[in-house]
Amino acid sequence: MRIIFMGTPEFAVPTLTALAEAGHDVVAAYSQPPRPAGRGKKLQPSPVQREAERLGVEVRYPVSLKGEEEQAAFAALGADVAVVAAYGLILPQAILDAPKHGCLNVHGSILPRWRGAAPIHRAIMAGDMVTGITIMQMEAGLDTGPMLATIRTPINDKTTGELTEELAELGANLMVETLRELDKHVPVAQDDSAATYAAKIDKAEARIDWSQPAEMLERQVRALAPFPGAWFELEGERIKLLKAAVSDDSGAAGTVLDDQLTIACGSGALHPLRIQRAGKPAMDVDAFLRGKAVPVGTVLG
């Protein structure tokens, strides 16, 4: 098939690679424009742009698809289908209608649960037991289109980083399978009454509130690892908590309970396992405590 690929982050890369390896003709890859990054703030291409260039695929990164000129250029590619994975731009109706089979989206949840920008983070935060990938026929609404295929996986104790990598591979394989027998997939309408919204992660959500239950905070830690990272303050220093375990210990919320940095929560306690100081690499809590003792009774911010 003649395919236009549309995606930006690492999550989208396995799908682009799988489409090319399956023998499809990827006629163009659309991605977000290069962004300044690093100490020198040099423009850096997106992960999808880097992979497309490695594959020899033309890359386009318009700032908008609302203009008639961009829409005409898109339509002129004569695609059978557009495959979309975490692209980052709203697709106008003219774009949705241009390919013969429309635009198919690789979405990181079992729709209609967790429509929106951060489905993986929100599934972990909410304590969902299972998540997965939905291949969806895109329409004008936010992740409201009919579903063509789904695949599930348990969340267990995975972080957002770990779950994103797993779902990216599952999504790539499921998209290739879906395209292989596209005519046999009957679109199934979503149950709008069961929909939940996965709002983009706000930086304010990253600060740990020790008055909350330990189970909830442990999910917050996993949901925000590796980025932006849940954090607390110790002597005015911001410390990221990247991995933690729930403990049955108890005490005043935010108080250090032992020499292993177990911290009392609203109910239960949290035992940090992996942390990161500002400007430093991540480390196990034992290594941190060897360099900075935290006395029992210390109250964290």
Secondary structure, DSSP 8 states (H G I E B T S, - for coil): -EEEEEE-SGGGHHHHHHHHHTT-EEEEEE----EEETTTTEEE--HHHHHHHHHT--EE--S-S-SHHHHHHHHTT--SEEEEES--S---HHHHHSSTT-EEEEESSSTTTTEES-HHHHHHHTT-SEEEEEEEE--SSTT-S-EEEEEEEE-TT--HHHHHHHHHHHHHHHHHHHHHTGGG---B---GGG--EE----GGGGB--TTSBHHHHHHHHHHTTTTT-EEEEETTEEEEEEEEEEES---STTBB-STT--EE-SBSEEEEEEEEETTS--EEHHHHHHHS---TT-B--
